[in-house]
Amino acid sequence: MKYVTTLPHGKDYDNWKNHISDADYDKVVDAINILVDAKEINTAGWMPGSNWDGTVYEPLYYACGKNQTQAGMFFGLIVFKTLMEREDKVWGFGRYGDIKSMTYFVLDNPPPKK
């Protein structure tokens, strides 16, 4: 097993992150943490639901120039970054079957970080 310490698609992430306020971004991260604390297996694309109107996720849509696909990708990168940076649990991830987005799961007995 290899620990991941670099966010993929960093240029896209940075571009989108520059178009959202820190307060709105922090609300998204808080919501992600609440969701992942409730379950040991989470699929990023299923977490926010399909209608973001009036939710903490709505600013992601505007940060991505009202592009729904890019907003979903941005959300996925925020999930990746949030779980990568958590110190209370080690999360594995992968793509499974026909599911388009990444699935994350808690590793019960991870090797020590080097």
C-alpha positions in Angstrom: 0.0 0.0 0.0 1.2 3.5 -0.8 0.0 6.6 1.0 -1.2 9.4 -1.4 0.0 12.8 -0.4 -0.6 14.8 -3.6 -4.0 16.0 -4.9 -4.6 14.9 -8.5 -5.7 17.5 -11.0 -4.2 20.2 -8.9 -4.3 23.0 -11.5 -8.1 22.5 -12.0 -8.6 22.4 -8.2 -6.6 25.6 -7.7 -8.5 27.4 -10.5 -11.9 26.4 -9.1 -10.8 27.1 -5.5 -9.8 30.7 -6.5 -13.5 31.3 -7.4 -15.1 30.3 -4.1 -14.9 32.1 -0.7 -13.0 30.5 2.1 -16.2 30.5 4.2 -18.2 28.7 1.5 -15.4 26.2 0.9 -15.1 25.5 4.6 -18.9 24.8 4.7 -18.4 22.1 2.0 -15.5 20.5 3.9 -17.6 20.5 7.1 -20.5 18.8 5.3 -18.2 16.2 3.8 -16.7 15.4 7.2 -20.2 15.0 8.7 -21.1 12.6 5.9 -17.9 10.5 6.1 -18.1 10.3 9.9 -21.5 8.6 9.5 -20.3 5.8 7.2 -17.1 3.8 6.6 -17.8 3.5 2.9 -18.7 6.6 0.8 -19.0 7.2 -2.9 -18.2 10.8 -3.8 -20.8 11.3 -6.5 -23.6 10.1 -4.2 -22.7 12.2 -1.2 -24.1 15.7 -2.2 -27.3 14.6 -3.9 -28.3 15.7 -7.4 -29.9 19.1 -6.6 -27.5 21.5 -5.0 -29.9 24.5 -5.0 -29.9 26.1 -1.6 -27.3 23.7 -0.2 -23.7 24.3 0.9 -22.7 22.8 -2.4 -24.3 25.4 -4.6 -21.3 27.8 -4.5 -19.2 25.0 -6.2 -21.5 25.3 -9.2 -20.8 29.0 -9.5 -17.1 28.6 -8.8 -17.0 26.4 -11.9 -18.7 28.9 -14.1 -22.1 27.1 -13.8 -20.7 24.0 -15.4 -22.3 21.0 -13.7 -19.7 18.5 -14.7 -16.8 20.7 -13.5 -18.7 21.3 -10.2 -19.0 17.6 -9.7 -15.3 17.1 -10.4 -14.4 20.0 -8.0 -16.6 18.3 -5.3 -14.8 15.0 -5.9 -11.4 16.7 -5.5 -12.5 18.3 -2.3 -13.6 14.9 -1.0 -10.2 13.5 -2.0 -8.3 16.3 -0.3 -10.4 16.2 2.8 -9.9 12.5 3.3 -6.3 12.6 2.4 -5.6 15.2 5.1 -7.6 13.5 7.9 -5.4 12.2 10.6 -8.0 10.2 12.6 -8.5 7.5 9.9 -6.8 6.2 6.8 -9.0 6.0 3.8 -8.5 3.7 0.8 -10.2 4.5 -2.5 -10.9 3.0 -5.9 -13.4 2.9 -8.8 -15.8 0.0 -8.8 -18.0 -1.4 -11.6 -20.0 1.1 -13.5 -19.8 3.8 -10.7 -18.3 6.9 -12.3 -17.0 8.5 -9.1 -14.5 7.5 -6.6 -15.5 5.2 -3.7 -13.7 5.7 -0.3 -13.5 3.2 2.6 -11.8 3.2 6.0 -8.8 0.9 6.2 -9.0 -1.1 9.4 -5.3 -2.0 9.8 -3.2 0.4 7.7 0.6 0.2 7.7 2.4 3.0 9.5 3.2 6.1 7.5 6.9 6.4 6.7 
